[in-house]
């Protein structure tokens, strides 16, 4: 049985979850942040485009909370790579392109 995880908001306006929503899984492939142009056959560093608007969840081990973030064109790719390497980056299963879904 699925249960809804409540999204909360801090006084500062920052949204967070106390637990990870069930539809999210740990992101294992950095290339999930990208898509290829429609006329290209393969994804390369030269043709990779950020999946703007993709909602990810970042886990902060200090606060033990999960923070939703939306990808945008000018996002800091290195910080997302760090979260991925630390095991603290999550993606909705329905949004997976490259990695295997549960």
N, C-alpha and C positions, 0 to 999 in steps of 0.2 A: 504494500500500500504506500503510495506517495504522499508525502506531507509537504505543505507549503512552508518555506523558510521566510520569515518576515524580514523585509529590508527596513533598517532603522536609519535615523539621521542624527548626527551630532549637532550640538548647538551651532557649530561653525558651518553647517550645511552639508558636510561630507557624509555620503551614504555608506552603509556597511551592513554586513551580515555577521551574526554570532557563529553561524555554522555554514558550511558550504551547501548551496542548493543541490539537490540530488541529481539534476540533469547535467551538472558540471563534472568534468574529469580533468585529471592532471595533464597538462600539455607536455608532450614529450618531443615534439618537432618544432623547431623555430620557424620553419617555413609555413606553419599554419597562419602566421601573421600576413602572409603574402598570397597573391593570386597572379596568374599570368594573363597577359593580354589575350583576347579571344582569338587573334589570328596567329598566335604562337603555339608551337607543339609542346615545348618543354619550358619549365621554369628555370631561369638563370638569374644570376645577380644583376645582369644588365637589363632584363625585362621585368623583374619582380616589382609588383605594385602592392602597396599597403592595402589591406582590406579595411578601408575606412568605414567606421561605424560598428565594427565588430566588437561585441561586448566580451571582455575577459574579466576574470576575477583574480586579484592579487591577494595573497595571504601575507599578513604581517605577524611573524612569530613573537614579536615583543608585545603587541596588543592582543594577540590571539583572535584577530578579527579578519574578515574577508571584505575587500574593497572592490566594487565594480569599476571598471575603466573602459572607455570606448577608444578604439584606435582612431587616430587622425593622421593626416598627411605628414605633419611635422613631428610625430612622436619620437621619443628618445629610444631608439632600437636597442641601444646598449643596456638600458635599465631593464627592458623586457627580457633581454638575453640573460641578464643576471638572475632575475626572478625564475626564469626557466631552469637555469643550471642549479639553483637552490631548491628546486622542487616546489616553488610557491606561485606558480602561474597555472590558471585553470581556464578551460574553454568549454562552452556548451557543446554537448555531444552532437547536436543537430548542425552545428557550425563547422564540424571537422571536415576538411577536404582531404588531407594527406594522411593523418594518423588513423589507426583502426579505432572504430567506435566500440563501446562496451556492448 
